[in-house]
Amino acid sequence: MKLLTRAATEFLIIDDDPAITKFLVAYLKQKGHTCASLTQGFRTAAWLEHNECDVVVVDLNMPKVDGTSLISFIREMSPALPIVVFTGVGYDEERMHTALRAGANGYVSKNLPIEQLYCVLSRVLATCQQRARRDALSRSHSVDGRTALAGAA
């Protein structure tokens, strides 16, 4: 499955396990995308200040930084940036709902095949891009409407 929205998507992977980040970066690069990774969640703010990405993949269990708090922080910095949780805690309904309330757009267990993560990433990215296009269209229509009303006066 290839992300249909554009040729290459830029991902940021935040996970304290270097083996996981290395695997995800290699997998996503094989799919034709670009990736950056952080193994220390507290470095996220500095990274986002100087870099851009299309999607962030966040682990929930990291030392020094709680994944849910990190999601809230990223959401405050970049309200429209898609965030997907990729966690080793499995399917924990309470933690999943907490992450979604904090601002995550998707949740995938590390126990599932990697293709499941890729499907969620594709779906979340497509949904967020559609929402951005719809918002831009409605803003342009409201500006056009005001211009037409001003011209009629």
C-alpha positions as a LaTeX table, in Angstrom:
\begin{tabular}{lrrr}
\hline
Residue & $x$ (\AA) & $y$ (\AA) & $z$ (\AA) \\
\hline
Met1 & 0.00 & 0.00 & 0.00 \\
Lys2 & 1.38 & 3.42 & $-0.97$ \\
Leu3 & 0.29 & 6.70 & 0.57 \\
Leu4 & $-1.84$ & 8.21 & $-2.16$ \\
Thr5 & $-1.71$ & 11.84 & $-1.11$ \\
Arg6 & 1.76 & 12.63 & $-2.44$ \\
Ala7 & 4.95 & 10.91 & $-3.53$ \\
Ala8 & 6.87 & 11.31 & $-0.26$ \\
Thr9 & 5.58 & 12.02 & 3.20 \\
Glu10 & 7.89 & 13.31 & 5.91 \\
Phe11 & 7.56 & 11.43 & 9.19 \\
Leu12 & 8.92 & 12.14 & 12.65 \\
Ile13 & 9.28 & 9.00 & 14.79 \\
Ile14 & 9.53 & 9.55 & 18.57 \\
Asp15 & 10.35 & 6.37 & 20.48 \\
Asp16 & 12.94 & 5.71 & 23.18 \\
Asp17 & 13.86 & 2.33 & 21.66 \\
Pro18 & 16.58 & 2.88 & 19.01 \\
Ala19 & 15.79 & $-0.50$ & 17.41 \\
Ile20 & 12.15 & 0.53 & 16.88 \\
Thr21 & 13.07 & 3.93 & 15.43 \\
Lys22 & 15.68 & 2.38 & 13.14 \\
Phe23 & 13.18 & $-0.24$ & 11.94 \\
Leu24 & 10.40 & 2.32 & 11.31 \\
Val25 & 12.74 & 4.71 & 9.50 \\
Ala26 & 14.00 & 1.88 & 7.26 \\
Tyr27 & 10.46 & 0.62 & 6.60 \\
Leu28 & 9.08 & 4.05 & 5.72 \\
Lys29 & 12.09 & 4.93 & 3.56 \\
Gln30 & 11.59 & 1.65 & 1.70 \\
Lys31 & 8.05 & 2.90 & 1.00 \\
Gly32 & 9.52 & 6.08 & $-0.51$ \\
His33 & 9.12 & 8.50 & 2.40 \\
Thr34 & 11.54 & 10.58 & 4.42 \\
Cys35 & 11.94 & 10.16 & 8.16 \\
Ala36 & 13.57 & 11.72 & 11.16 \\
Ser37 & 13.66 & 10.08 & 14.55 \\
Leu38 & 14.08 & 11.12 & 18.15 \\
Thr39 & 14.83 & 8.69 & 20.95 \\
Gln40 & 14.42 & 11.41 & 23.58 \\
Gly41 & 10.94 & 12.91 & 23.62 \\
Phe42 & 12.06 & 16.06 & 25.42 \\
Arg43 & 13.91 & 17.08 & 22.23 \\
Thr44 & 10.64 & 17.34 & 20.28 \\
Ala45 & 10.11 & 21.09 & 20.81 \\
Ala46 & 13.54 & 22.01 & 19.46 \\
Trp47 & 13.14 & 19.63 & 16.52 \\
Leu48 & 9.72 & 21.03 & 15.57 \\
Glu49 & 11.00 & 24.62 & 15.82 \\
His50 & 13.65 & 23.95 & 13.17 \\
Asn51 & 12.08 & 21.22 & 11.02 \\
Glu52 & 8.80 & 20.26 & 9.41 \\
Cys53 & 7.06 & 16.95 & 9.03 \\
Asp54 & 3.71 & 15.69 & 7.77 \\
Val55 & 3.01 & 13.09 & 10.48 \\
Val56 & 4.39 & 12.34 & 13.95 \\
Val57 & 4.52 & 8.79 & 15.32 \\
Val58 & 4.74 & 8.74 & 19.13 \\
Asp59 & 5.37 & 5.99 & 21.68 \\
Leu60 & 3.42 & 6.28 & 24.94 \\
Asn61 & 5.98 & 4.76 & 27.33 \\
Met62 & 9.21 & 6.74 & 27.35 \\
Pro63 & 11.52 & 7.74 & 30.17 \\
Lys64 & 11.49 & 11.42 & 31.20 \\
Val65 & 8.52 & 12.23 & 28.94 \\
Asp66 & 5.02 & 10.82 & 29.14 \\
Gly67 & 3.72 & 10.06 & 25.64 \\
Thr68 & 0.28 & 11.51 & 26.37 \\
Ser69 & 1.80 & 14.77 & 27.64 \\
Leu70 & 4.00 & 14.87 & 24.56 \\
Ile71 & 0.92 & 14.49 & 22.33 \\
Ser72 & $-0.74$ & 17.45 & 24.11 \\
Phe73 & 2.43 & 19.50 & 23.71 \\
Ile74 & 2.73 & 18.72 & 19.99 \\
Arg75 & $-0.95$ & 19.54 & 19.53 \\
Glu76 & $-0.41$ & 22.97 & 21.16 \\
Met77 & 2.60 & 23.68 & 18.91 \\
Ser78 & 1.00 & 22.38 & 15.71 \\
Pro79 & $-2.79$ & 22.04 & 15.95 \\
Ala80 & $-3.21$ & 20.42 & 12.52 \\
Leu81 & $-0.19$ & 18.08 & 12.57 \\
Pro82 & $-1.35$ & 14.43 & 12.43 \\
Ile83 & $-0.16$ & 12.34 & 15.38 \\
Val84 & $-0.31$ & 8.54 & 15.53 \\
Val85 & 0.46 & 6.53 & 18.65 \\
Phe86 & 2.57 & 3.41 & 18.08 \\
Thr87 & 2.83 & 1.68 & 21.44 \\
Gly88 & 3.97 & $-1.54$ & 23.01 \\
Val89 & 1.26 & $-1.45$ & 25.68 \\
Gly90 & $-1.07$ & $-3.27$ & 23.30 \\
Tyr91 & $-4.74$ & $-2.45$ & 23.10 \\
Asp92 & $-5.46$ & $-0.66$ & 26.36 \\
Glu93 & $-8.79$ & 1.08 & 25.85 \\
Glu94 & $-8.28$ & 3.59 & 28.66 \\
Arg95 & $-4.82$ & 4.63 & 27.44 \\
Met96 & $-6.06$ & 4.76 & 23.87 \\
His97 & $-8.91$ & 7.12 & 24.79 \\
Thr98 & $-6.55$ & 9.24 & 26.89 \\
Ala99 & $-4.16$ & 9.56 & 23.93 \\
Leu100 & $-7.00$ & 10.43 & 21.56 \\
Arg101 & $-8.35$ & 13.06 & 23.98 \\
Ala102 & $-4.83$ & 14.52 & 24.20 \\
Gly103 & $-4.89$ & 15.02 & 20.43 \\
Ala104 & $-3.71$ & 11.80 & 18.77 \\
Asn105 & $-5.39$ & 10.99 & 15.45 \\
Gly106 & $-4.73$ & 7.25 & 15.57 \\
Tyr107 & $-3.50$ & 4.44 & 17.81 \\
Val108 & $-1.69$ & 1.25 & 16.79 \\
Ser109 & $-0.18$ & $-1.51$ & 18.93 \\
Lys110 & 3.41 & $-2.57$ & 18.24 \\
Asn111 & 2.11 & $-6.14$ & 18.55 \\
Leu112 & 0.31 & $-5.83$ & 15.21 \\
Pro113 & 1.99 & $-6.27$ & 11.80 \\
Ile114 & 3.80 & $-3.15$ & 10.59 \\
Glu115 & 1.38 & $-2.96$ & 7.65 \\
Gln116 & $-1.35$ & $-2.08$ & 10.17 \\
Leu117 & 0.62 & 0.99 & 11.23 \\
Tyr118 & 1.11 & 1.95 & 7.59 \\
Cys119 & $-2.63$ & 1.67 & 6.93 \\
Val120 & $-3.40$ & 3.89 & 9.93 \\
Leu121 & $-0.75$ & 6.42 & 8.86 \\
Ser122 & $-2.24$ & 6.53 & 5.36 \\
Arg123 & $-5.79$ & 6.96 & 6.65 \\
Val124 & $-4.86$ & 9.64 & 9.20 \\
Leu125 & $-2.82$ & 11.61 & 6.69 \\
Ala126 & $-5.58$ & 11.46 & 4.07 \\
Thr127 & $-8.22$ & 12.53 & 6.58 \\
Cys128 & $-6.14$ & 15.46 & 7.84 \\
Gln129 & $-5.33$ & 16.61 & 4.31 \\
Gln130 & $-9.01$ & 16.43 & 3.32 \\
Arg131 & $-9.94$ & 18.48 & 6.41 \\
Ala132 & $-7.28$ & 21.08 & 5.57 \\
Arg133 & $-8.56$ & 21.36 & 1.98 \\
Arg134 & $-12.15$ & 21.66 & 3.20 \\
Asp135 & $-11.17$ & 24.36 & 5.73 \\
Ala136 & $-9.21$ & 26.27 & 3.07 \\
Leu137 & $-12.19$ & 26.06 & 0.71 \\
Ser138 & $-14.63$ & 27.32 & 3.32 \\
Arg139 & $-12.26$ & 30.19 & 4.20 \\
Ser140 & $-11.94$ & 31.11 & 0.53 \\
His141 & $-15.73$ & 30.99 & 0.06 \\
Ser142 & $-16.33$ & 33.17 & 3.10 \\
Val143 & $-13.77$ & 35.72 & 1.82 \\
Asp144 & $-15.36$ & 35.60 & $-1.67$ \\
Gly145 & $-18.80$ & 36.07 & $-0.11$ \\
Arg146 & $-17.67$ & 39.13 & 1.85 \\
Thr147 & $-16.01$ & 40.56 & $-1.26$ \\
Ala148 & $-19.22$ & 40.06 & $-3.27$ \\
Leu149 & $-21.30$ & 41.70 & $-0.52$ \\
Ala150 & $-18.89$ & 44.61 & $-0.29$ \\
Gly151 & $-19.03$ & 45.08 & $-4.06$ \\
Ala152 & $-22.86$ & 45.08 & $-3.98$ \\
Ala153 & $-22.92$ & 47.94 & $-1.48$ \\
\hline
\end{tabular}
